[in-house]
Amino acid sequence: MNAARIVVLTIALSAGGVAAYLARGSGEKPAEAPPLAQMPTTEVLVAKGDIGLGQIVKPGDLQWQSWPADGVNSNLIIRGSRAEAIKEIAGSIARSPFIAGEPIREQKLVKASGSGFMAAILPTGFRAISTEISPETGAGGFILPNDRVDVLLSKRDKSPDKAGPDIISSEIILTNIRVLAIDQAPKEKEGMNALVGKTVTLELKPEQAETLARSRQTGTLSLALRSITDVNAVQSGSEEQALKRGSSINVVRYGVANQSTAQK
């Protein structure tokens, strides 16, 4: 055997040894990462899909979903303590809408027990009163259910001077009133930002209902849409006293001492 063959054989054996070593090394398993700590969870009752205002809740609208145990409070419904909650809640009416995945809270539901939807969603002590409106008296249709409005009374009185023109006056009689429905629609129709109707249903206290009924016979009622930030506005003392008396009022706002107007 000549020297050339010996060199080639040596190189081949060396390459084979290196390949065997590398193959043995690639077969070794990598070190396993330590297991992650599992966060404790519990199953909470949530809305399976969107539930609209006034919708009757069905079993298919609800489902159990894992929830971090640290985020559970007494307002949530837990499967461990109320395994039959889906059956118990089915048939309730949603007093407020739910979005998909939102935990079900019984404060936002009511059992109708045979009553209609409107009677079910009215807070204790309030009344649902309807009155006629038009595009001119209803903010052009931009008042929607669940908005807040002021109710204005406009009336025409005879002039003390029989030869003079009639006196037209306008004043706010009710403030920060919740709109329950426009016509027969208790909620905004999908994709609409205006809802023109002929009748509006308002949420009123008994004394406010008396004021509305009396005013309806003496003049024309109009609705003034309030800002969304006025939902929790507190009535001023003068407004509150006037509403308790069931009488009309003049309101002082933004430095204007008298909102009643007279035109000749």
C-alpha positions in Angstrom: 0.0 0.0 0.0 1.5 3.3 -1.1 1.6 6.4 0.9 -1.3 8.1 -1.0 -3.8 5.4 -0.1 -2.7 5.5 3.5 -3.3 9.3 3.6 -6.8 8.9 2.0 -7.7 6.1 4.4 -6.6 8.1 7.4 -8.7 11.1 6.3 -11.7 8.9 5.7 -11.4 7.3 9.2 -11.0 10.7 10.8 -14.1 12.1 9.0 -16.1 9.1 10.0 -15.1 9.5 13.6 -16.1 13.2 13.6 -19.4 12.4 12.0 -20.1 9.6 14.6 -19.3 12.1 17.4 -21.6 14.8 16.1 -24.4 12.3 15.5 -24.1 11.1 19.1 -24.1 14.7 20.4 -27.2 15.7 18.4 -29.2 12.8 19.9 -28.9 14.2 23.4 -32.1 15.7 24.8 -32.0 19.4 25.7 -32.5 20.3 29.3 -36.3 20.7 30.0 -37.5 24.1 31.1 -38.9 24.3 34.6 -42.8 24.1 34.5 -44.6 27.4 34.8 -46.7 28.0 37.9 -50.4 27.6 37.1 -52.6 30.6 38.2 -55.6 29.3 40.2 -58.9 29.8 38.3 -62.6 29.3 38.8 -65.6 29.1 36.5 -67.7 32.2 36.2 -71.0 32.6 34.4 -70.7 34.9 31.4 -72.7 36.0 28.4 -72.0 33.7 25.4 -73.0 36.5 23.0 -74.3 40.0 23.1 -77.5 40.4 25.2 -79.5 43.5 24.4 -81.6 45.7 26.6 -85.0 44.1 27.3 -83.9 40.7 25.8 -85.2 37.6 27.5 -82.2 35.6 28.6 -82.2 32.0 27.3 -79.9 29.1 28.4 -78.1 29.3 25.1 -77.1 32.9 25.9 -75.0 31.8 28.9 -71.9 29.8 29.4 -69.3 29.0 32.1 -65.8 30.4 31.6 -62.5 30.1 33.4 -61.7 33.2 35.4 -58.7 34.1 37.6 -59.6 33.3 41.2 -58.1 36.6 42.3 -60.5 38.6 40.1 -63.7 37.0 41.5 -65.9 39.0 43.8 -69.4 38.6 45.3 -71.1 40.1 42.3 -70.1 37.3 40.0 -71.9 33.9 39.8 -69.5 31.0 40.5 -70.1 27.5 39.3 -68.8 26.0 42.5 -71.5 27.6 44.6 -74.3 27.8 42.0 -74.1 24.9 39.6 -77.7 25.4 38.4 -77.4 29.1 37.8 -78.1 28.8 34.1 -81.5 27.2 34.7 -82.2 29.7 37.5 -81.4 32.8 35.4 -83.1 31.6 32.1 -86.2 33.7 31.5 -84.9 36.8 33.2 -85.0 40.2 31.3 -81.9 42.2 30.8 -82.3 45.7 32.4 -78.9 46.7 30.9 -77.1 45.2 27.9 -74.3 42.6 28.2 -71.4 42.1 25.7 -70.0 38.7 24.8 -67.8 37.4 27.6 -69.1 39.9 30.2 -69.8 38.3 33.6 -73.5 38.0 34.4 -74.5 40.1 37.3 -78.0 39.7 38.7 -78.3 43.4 39.4 -78.6 43.9 35.6 -81.4 41.3 35.4 -85.0 41.1 36.5 -87.6 38.4 36.7 -90.7 39.6 34.9 -93.0 37.1 36.5 -95.6 37.6 33.8 -95.3 41.4 33.7 -94.4 43.3 30.5 -90.9 44.5 29.6 -91.5 48.1 30.6 -92.9 47.2 34.0 -89.9 44.9 34.6 -87.2 47.5 33.9 -88.8 50.5 35.8 -86.9 51.3 39.0 -88.9 51.1 42.2 -91.0 54.2 42.7 -91.0 55.4 39.1 -93.6 55.5 36.5 -93.6 55.2 32.7 -95.5 58.1 31.1 -95.9 58.7 27.4 -96.6 61.9 25.5 -96.7 63.0 21.9 -93.7 64.5 20.1 -92.8 65.5 16.6 -89.5 66.1 14.8 -89.8 69.8 15.8 -90.5 69.0 19.5 -88.2 66.0 19.8 -84.8 67.4 18.7 -85.2 66.3 15.1 -85.2 62.6 16.0 -81.8 62.7 17.6 -83.2 61.7 21.0 -82.8 58.0 21.5 -83.9 55.6 24.3 -81.8 55.9 27.4 -80.9 59.5 26.7 -81.5 62.3 29.2 -83.8 65.3 28.4 -85.3 68.4 29.8 -89.0 68.9 29.2 -90.1 72.4 28.2 -93.7 73.8 28.2 -94.6 76.5 25.6 -98.0 78.2 25.8 -99.8 81.1 24.3 -101.7 83.5 26.6 -104.0 86.3 25.8 -102.5 89.8 26.1 -103.9 92.0 28.9 -104.4 94.5 26.2 -107.1 93.0 24.1 -105.8 94.9 21.0 -102.3 93.5 21.5 -100.8 90.3 20.2 -100.8 87.1 22.3 -98.0 86.5 24.7 -95.9 83.3 24.0 -93.9 81.9 27.0 -91.7 78.9 27.4 -90.2 77.3 30.5 -88.5 74.1 31.7 -90.8 72.0 33.8 -88.8 68.8 34.2 -85.1 68.3 34.2 -82.7 65.4 33.6 -85.4 62.9 32.7 -84.5 59.4 31.2 -86.1 58.4 27.9 -87.4 54.8 28.1 -88.7 54.4 24.6 -89.5 56.2 21.3 -92.8 54.8 20.0 -92.5 51.1 20.7 -88.7 51.0 20.5 -87.1 50.6 23.9 -83.6 50.6 22.4 -81.7 52.2 19.6 -82.0 50.3 16.3 -78.7 48.9 15.1 -76.8 51.4 13.0 -79.1 54.3 13.6 -78.2 57.6 15.2 -81.7 59.2 14.8 -85.1 57.8 15.6 -88.1 59.8 14.6 -91.3 58.9 16.4 -94.7 60.2 17.4 -94.6 59.2 21.1 -91.9 59.3 23.8 -92.1 57.3 27.0 -90.4 59.0 30.0 -89.3 57.6 33.4 -90.9 59.9 36.0 -91.5 60.0 39.7 -95.3 60.3 40.6 -95.1 64.0 41.3 -93.3 64.6 38.0 -96.0 62.5 36.2 -98.6 64.9 37.6 -96.7 67.9 36.4 -96.4 66.4 32.9 -100.1 65.5 32.7 -101.2 69.0 33.8 -98.8 70.8 31.5 -99.9 68.7 28.5 -103.3 70.3 28.8 -102.1 73.9 28.9 -99.6 74.1 26.1 -97.0 72.3 23.8 -94.3 70.1 25.2 -90.8 69.9 23.8 -87.8 67.9 24.6 -84.3 69.3 25.0 -81.5 66.7 24.7 -78.9 66.8 27.5 -75.2 65.9 27.4 -74.3 62.4 28.1 -72.2 63.7 31.0 -75.4 64.8 32.7 -76.6 61.3 33.5 -75.6 61.6 37.2 -76.2 65.4 37.4 -77.7 66.5 40.7 -80.8 68.7 40.5 -80.4 72.2 42.0 -82.4 73.0 45.1 -84.8 75.3 43.2 -85.5 72.6 40.6 -86.0 69.9 43.2 -88.4 72.0 45.2 -90.4 73.0 42.1 -90.8 69.4 41.0 -92.0 68.3 44.5 -94.7 71.0 44.2 -95.6 69.7 40.8 -95.4 73.3 39.4 -93.5 74.8 36.5 -90.2 76.7 37.2 -87.7 79.1 35.8 -84.2 77.8 35.9 -81.0 79.8 36.5 -78.2 78.4 34.4 -74.9 79.7 32.9 -75.5 83.1 34.4 -79.0 83.5 32.8 -81.4 84.4 35.5 -84.7 83.6 33.7 -85.2 81.2 30.8 -88.9 82.1 30.4 -89.4 84.1 27.3 -92.1 86.4 26.0 -92.6 87.4 22.4 -94.8 90.1 21.0 
